[in-house]
């Protein structure tokens, strides 16, 4: 079990953060837990009780998950004083709020990301049971505060009864401040898992045929859904697989535009935030993103990218036509301003500050 605690003999930290999403597992929720707690520690002392992932980057196994509650309660019981805030890293952890029974006047706060509040929308037995699970938590924890990563996530949380939600959009890592020359290689870039809601298959089928002949569409990510993978065989599409680090940063920067073309599938799944959008903008990419879900908080329209009507193929073609017509100077000016705006807004210090403020408002 991963922890971050004060030195022996020191006071107990005022924030106790409990999470099942931690390195070396990889993913958006793991990044959130790591970066948020690092940034929170600049404001107040933080104790982290975390369940590390496996060395291969996958989440912890079933036995580790079963043992985690016992380890958490044992660790919490050893505290000499109550925390000011008990912060649970995702909505599925709401039963851990029982820790607050050990202390008086401890505020319970839960982070909401996307799937952890929307899984019930998938329907079926699992979806129904998860809806009941979250609804029970909302009834028992009426005074708990939810910190949602977007307005869309806060809205979905209300479907199961979680009413008290603050919206704190996420942050991204700052990219190296390399100069931008205003050129590009003409490619259109998609980055992300190949699942229906992210819209890669839709873009290939509906938008790509409307673009000039010879347009190259580069897909970076992981194959996940068979239906989406089938679309990769279309003319002009090149599947690269996953990229990270400097290789991905360079791809963002060199592409004509980075598309985040999410759609709204019948399953009700949605994008909780859409971290690719600020990540690409911070790296020097020109971002076009669907006006849906959490993407409306992940893109500052006209400043860090442009929001485009969801599922409107012609609107997407026109948006790509507009950025294609930019001169190198126009592109350089926009990218420079977008990177500066990302650095100002999509940073972990801002996230931590708004989180601390949400604690006080709870």
C-alpha positions as CSV (number, residue, x, y, z in Angstrom):
1,X,0.0,0.0,0.0
2,X,1.5,3.3,-1.0
3,X,1.5,6.1,1.5
4,X,2.7,9.7,2.0
5,X,2.8,10.5,5.7
6,X,4.6,13.0,8.1
7,X,7.8,12.2,9.7
8,X,7.6,10.2,13.0
9,X,6.5,12.3,15.9
10,X,5.1,15.0,13.5
11,X,1.5,16.2,13.6
12,X,-1.1,14.2,11.6
13,X,-1.8,15.9,8.2
14,X,-5.0,17.8,8.0
15,X,-6.0,16.1,4.6
16,X,-6.4,12.4,4.4
17,X,-6.6,11.3,0.7
18,X,-7.6,7.7,0.0
19,X,-7.3,6.2,-3.5
20,X,-7.3,2.9,-5.3
21,X,-5.8,4.6,-8.4
22,X,-2.0,4.9,-8.0
23,X,1.2,4.3,-9.9
24,X,2.7,2.2,-11.4
25,X,-0.8,1.7,-12.9
26,X,-1.3,4.2,-15.7
27,X,-4.4,6.2,-16.5
28,X,-6.2,9.5,-16.0
29,X,-7.4,8.8,-12.5
30,X,-3.9,7.6,-11.4
31,X,-2.4,10.8,-12.8
32,X,-5.1,12.9,-11.0
33,X,-4.3,11.2,-7.7
34,X,-0.6,11.7,-8.0
35,X,-0.6,15.3,-9.3
36,X,-3.4,16.5,-7.1
37,X,-1.9,15.3,-3.9
38,X,1.5,16.7,-4.8
39,X,-0.1,20.1,-5.5
40,X,-2.3,20.0,-2.3
41,X,0.8,19.4,-0.2
42,X,1.9,23.0,-1.2
43,X,-1.2,24.3,0.6
44,X,-1.7,21.9,3.5
45,X,-0.1,18.7,4.9
46,X,-1.5,15.6,3.1
47,X,-1.5,11.9,4.0
48,X,-2.1,9.5,1.2
49,X,-3.3,6.0,1.6
50,X,-3.1,4.5,-1.9
51,X,-3.4,1.1,-3.5
52,X,-0.5,0.8,-6.0
53,X,-1.1,-0.7,-9.4
54,X,0.9,-3.6,-10.9
55,X,4.4,-3.2,-12.3
56,X,3.1,-3.8,-15.9
57,X,0.9,-0.6,-15.6
58,X,-2.4,-2.5,-15.0
59,X,-4.7,-1.9,-12.0
60,X,-4.3,-3.9,-8.8
61,X,-5.6,-7.5,-8.8
62,X,-8.8,-8.7,-7.0
63,X,-7.0,-9.9,-3.9
64,X,-5.3,-6.5,-3.4
65,X,-8.6,-4.7,-3.8
66,X,-10.2,-7.0,-1.2
67,X,-7.4,-6.3,1.3
68,X,-7.4,-2.6,0.7
69,X,-10.3,-1.6,3.0
70,X,-8.8,-3.4,6.0
71,X,-5.4,-1.7,5.4
72,X,-7.1,1.7,5.1
73,X,-9.1,1.4,8.3
74,X,-6.1,0.1,10.2
75,X,-4.0,3.0,9.0
76,X,-6.7,5.5,9.8
77,X,-7.2,4.1,13.3
78,X,-3.6,4.8,14.1
79,X,-4.0,8.5,13.6
80,X,-3.6,10.6,16.8
81,X,-6.0,13.3,15.5
82,X,-8.8,13.7,13.1
83,X,-8.2,15.0,9.6
84,X,-9.9,18.2,8.6
85,X,-10.9,16.5,5.3
86,X,-11.3,12.9,4.2
87,X,-10.9,13.0,0.4
88,X,-11.9,9.8,-1.4
89,X,-10.3,9.6,-4.9
90,X,-13.4,8.3,-6.8
91,X,-17.1,7.8,-6.4
92,X,-16.8,4.0,-6.1
93,X,-15.0,4.5,-2.8
94,X,-18.0,6.1,-1.0
95,X,-18.2,3.4,1.7
96,X,-14.9,4.5,3.0
97,X,-16.7,7.6,4.3
98,X,-17.4,5.3,7.3
99,X,-13.9,6.4,8.4
100,X,-15.5,9.7,9.4
101,X,-17.3,7.8,12.2
102,X,-13.9,7.7,13.9
103,X,-13.7,11.4,14.1
104,X,-15.9,14.5,14.7
105,X,-16.2,17.4,12.3
106,X,-14.3,15.7,9.5
107,X,-15.6,16.8,6.1
108,X,-16.1,14.0,3.5
109,X,-15.2,14.9,-0.1
110,X,-15.3,12.6,-3.1
111,X,-13.8,13.1,-6.6
112,X,-15.9,12.3,-9.6
113,X,-14.3,11.6,-13.0
114,X,-16.7,10.1,-15.5
115,X,-17.1,6.4,-15.7
116,X,-17.3,6.2,-11.9
117,X,-20.5,8.2,-12.0
118,X,-21.9,7.1,-15.3
119,X,-21.4,3.3,-15.3
120,X,-25.1,2.9,-14.4
121,X,-26.0,4.3,-17.9
122,X,-24.8,1.1,-19.5
123,X,-27.9,-0.7,-18.2
124,X,-28.2,-4.4,-17.6
125,X,-27.8,-6.0,-14.3
126,X,-24.4,-4.5,-13.5
127,X,-25.6,-1.0,-14.5
128,X,-28.7,-1.3,-12.3
129,X,-26.7,-2.6,-9.3
130,X,-24.2,0.3,-9.7
131,X,-27.0,2.8,-9.8
132,X,-28.5,1.4,-6.6
133,X,-25.0,1.4,-5.1
134,X,-24.4,5.1,-5.9
135,X,-27.9,6.1,-4.9
136,X,-27.4,4.4,-1.5
137,X,-24.2,6.4,-1.0
138,X,-26.0,9.7,-1.9
139,X,-28.7,9.0,0.7
140,X,-26.3,8.1,3.4
141,X,-23.8,10.9,2.7
142,X,-26.1,13.8,2.2
143,X,-23.6,16.2,3.6
144,X,-20.7,15.0,1.4
145,X,-19.2,17.2,-1.2
146,X,-18.5,15.9,-4.7
147,X,-15.6,17.5,-6.7
148,X,-16.4,16.9,-10.4
149,X,-13.9,17.3,-13.2
150,X,-16.4,19.0,-15.4
151,X,-20.0,20.4,-15.5
152,X,-21.0,17.3,-17.4
153,X,-19.7,15.0,-14.7
154,X,-21.5,17.0,-12.0
155,X,-24.7,16.7,-14.0
156,X,-24.4,12.9,-14.3
157,X,-23.7,12.6,-10.6
158,X,-27.0,14.2,-9.8
159,X,-28.8,11.3,-11.7
160,X,-28.0,9.1,-8.7
161,X,-28.7,11.7,-6.0
162,X,-25.4,13.5,-5.5
163,X,-26.5,17.1,-5.4
164,X,-23.6,19.0,-3.7
165,X,-21.0,19.2,-6.5
166,X,-18.2,21.7,-7.1
167,X,-16.7,21.7,-10.6
168,X,-12.9,21.8,-10.8
169,X,-11.5,21.1,-14.3
170,X,-8.3,19.1,-14.6
171,X,-4.8,20.2,-15.5
172,X,-2.2,18.9,-17.9
173,X,1.6,18.7,-17.8
174,X,3.4,21.7,-19.3
175,X,5.1,20.9,-22.5
176,X,8.7,22.2,-23.2
177,X,8.5,25.8,-24.4
178,X,10.1,25.1,-27.8
179,X,9.6,27.8,-30.4
180,X,6.7,27.3,-32.9
181,X,7.5,28.0,-36.5
182,X,3.9,28.0,-37.8
183,X,4.4,25.1,-40.1
184,X,2.7,21.6,-40.1
185,X,2.9,18.4,-42.0
186,X,-0.7,18.4,-43.3
187,X,-1.9,15.5,-41.2
188,X,-5.0,15.4,-39.0
189,X,-4.4,13.7,-35.7
190,X,-6.6,11.6,-33.3
191,X,-5.2,10.5,-30.0
192,X,-7.1,8.2,-27.6
193,X,-8.6,4.8,-26.9
194,X,-10.6,3.4,-29.8
195,X,-14.0,3.4,-28.1
196,X,-17.3,4.6,-29.7
197,X,-17.8,7.7,-27.6
198,X,-14.4,9.2,-28.6
199,X,-15.7,9.4,-32.2
200,X,-12.7,8.2,-34.2
201,X,-14.7,5.7,-36.2
202,X,-17.5,8.3,-36.8
203,X,-14.9,10.9,-38.0
204,X,-13.4,8.4,-40.5
205,X,-16.8,7.4,-41.9
206,X,-18.5,10.8,-41.9
207,X,-15.9,13.6,-42.0
208,X,-12.9,12.2,-43.8
209,X,-14.8,11.7,-47.1
210,X,-15.7,15.4,-47.1
211,X,-12.1,16.5,-46.9
212,X,-9.7,17.0,-49.9
213,X,-8.4,13.9,-51.6
214,X,-5.2,12.7,-50.1
215,X,-5.9,13.9,-46.6
216,X,-3.9,11.9,-44.1
217,X,-5.6,10.9,-40.8
218,X,-3.2,9.7,-38.2
219,X,-4.6,7.6,-35.3
220,X,-2.5,7.3,-32.1
221,X,-3.9,5.1,-29.3
222,X,-5.0,1.7,-28.3
223,X,-7.4,-0.6,-30.1
224,X,-10.3,-1.3,-27.8
225,X,-13.6,-1.7,-29.7
226,X,-13.8,-4.0,-32.7
227,X,-16.2,-1.7,-34.5
228,X,-13.8,1.2,-34.1
229,X,-10.9,-0.9,-35.2
230,X,-12.6,-1.8,-38.5
231,X,-12.7,1.8,-39.5
232,X,-8.9,2.0,-39.5
233,X,-8.7,0.2,-42.9
234,X,-10.3,3.2,-44.7
235,X,-8.2,5.0,-47.3
236,X,-6.0,7.8,-45.9
237,X,-6.0,6.4,-42.3
238,X,-2.7,5.4,-40.6
239,X,-2.8,3.6,-37.3
240,X,0.4,4.3,-35.3
241,X,-0.5,2.7,-31.9
242,X,0.4,4.3,-28.6
243,X,2.9,7.1,-28.3
244,X,4.1,8.9,-25.2
245,X,6.5,11.6,-24.1
246,X,8.4,13.6,-26.6
247,X,7.2,11.5,-29.5
248,X,3.6,12.4,-28.7
249,X,4.4,16.0,-28.1
250,X,6.1,16.3,-31.5
251,X,3.1,14.7,-33.1
252,X,0.7,17.2,-31.6
253,X,2.9,20.0,-32.7
254,X,3.6,18.9,-36.3
255,X,0.0,18.0,-37.2
256,X,-2.3,20.4,-39.0
257,X,-4.9,19.9,-36.3
258,X,-5.7,17.6,-33.4
259,X,-9.3,16.4,-33.5
260,X,-11.3,15.2,-30.4
261,X,-14.5,14.3,-32.2
262,X,-16.5,12.7,-29.4
263,X,-20.1,11.7,-30.1
264,X,-23.0,10.9,-27.8
265,X,-23.7,7.1,-28.2
266,X,-27.0,5.5,-27.3
267,X,-25.4,3.8,-24.3
268,X,-25.2,7.2,-22.5
269,X,-21.5,7.1,-22.1
270,X,-19.8,10.5,-22.1
271,X,-16.4,12.1,-21.8
272,X,-15.8,13.1,-18.2
273,X,-13.2,15.7,-19.1
274,X,-11.1,15.0,-22.2
275,X,-7.5,15.5,-21.1
276,X,-6.2,15.1,-24.7
277,X,-7.5,18.6,-25.5
278,X,-5.5,20.7,-23.1
279,X,-2.5,18.3,-23.4
280,X,-2.4,18.8,-27.2
281,X,-2.9,22.6,-26.9
282,X,-0.1,22.9,-24.3
283,X,2.2,21.0,-26.6
284,X,1.6,23.4,-29.5
285,X,-1.3,21.6,-31.3
286,X,-4.3,23.2,-32.9
287,X,-7.3,21.6,-31.2
288,X,-10.8,21.0,-32.6
289,X,-13.1,19.3,-30.1
290,X,-16.7,18.3,-30.0
291,X,-19.0,20.5,-28.0
292,X,-20.2,17.8,-25.7
293,X,-19.6,16.2,-22.3
294,X,-16.6,17.4,-20.3
295,X,-14.9,18.8,-23.4
296,X,-16.7,22.1,-22.9
297,X,-14.5,22.5,-19.8
298,X,-11.4,21.0,-21.3
299,X,-11.3,23.6,-24.1
300,X,-11.6,27.3,-23.7
301,X,-13.3,28.0,-27.0
302,X,-11.4,30.3,-29.3
303,X,-8.4,30.4,-26.9
304,X,-7.0,26.9,-26.3
305,X,-8.9,25.4,-29.3
306,X,-12.2,25.4,-31.0
307,X,-15.5,23.6,-30.1
308,X,-17.3,22.1,-33.0
309,X,-20.9,20.8,-33.1
310,X,-21.1,17.2,-32.0
311,X,-22.0,14.8,-34.8
312,X,-22.2,17.5,-37.5
313,X,-19.8,16.2,-40.2
314,X,-20.1,19.4,-42.4
315,X,-19.3,21.6,-39.4
316,X,-16.2,19.6,-38.8
317,X,-15.1,19.8,-42.4
318,X,-15.6,23.6,-42.4
319,X,-13.6,23.9,-39.1
320,X,-10.7,21.9,-40.6
321,X,-10.9,24.0,-43.8
322,X,-10.6,27.2,-41.7
323,X,-7.4,26.1,-39.9
324,X,-6.0,24.7,-43.1
325,X,-6.3,28.2,-44.7
326,X,-4.2,29.9,-41.9
327,X,-0.9,31.4,-42.9
328,X,2.2,30.3,-40.9
329,X,2.0,33.6,-39.0
330,X,-1.7,33.1,-38.0
331,X,-0.9,29.6,-36.8
332,X,2.1,30.7,-34.9
333,X,0.1,33.5,-33.2
334,X,-2.7,31.2,-32.2
335,X,-0.5,28.4,-30.9
336,X,1.5,30.8,-28.9
337,X,-1.5,32.3,-27.2
338,X,-3.1,28.9,-26.6
339,X,0.0,27.5,-24.9
340,X,0.2,30.6,-22.6
341,X,-3.5,30.2,-21.8
342,X,-3.0,26.5,-21.0
343,X,-0.1,27.3,-18.7
344,X,-2.2,29.9,-16.9
345,X,-5.4,27.8,-16.5
346,X,-4.7,24.1,-16.9
347,X,-2.2,23.7,-14.1
348,X,-2.2,21.6,-11.0
349,X,-1.7,24.6,-8.7
350,X,-5.0,26.0,-9.9
351,X,-6.7,22.6,-9.4
352,X,-5.3,22.3,-5.9
353,X,-6.4,25.8,-5.0
354,X,-9.9,25.3,-6.2
355,X,-10.0,21.9,-4.4
356,X,-9.0,23.5,-1.1
357,X,-11.6,26.2,-1.6
358,X,-14.2,23.4,-2.2
359,X,-13.2,21.8,1.1
360,X,-14.0,25.1,2.9
361,X,-17.3,25.5,1.1
362,X,-18.5,21.9,1.8
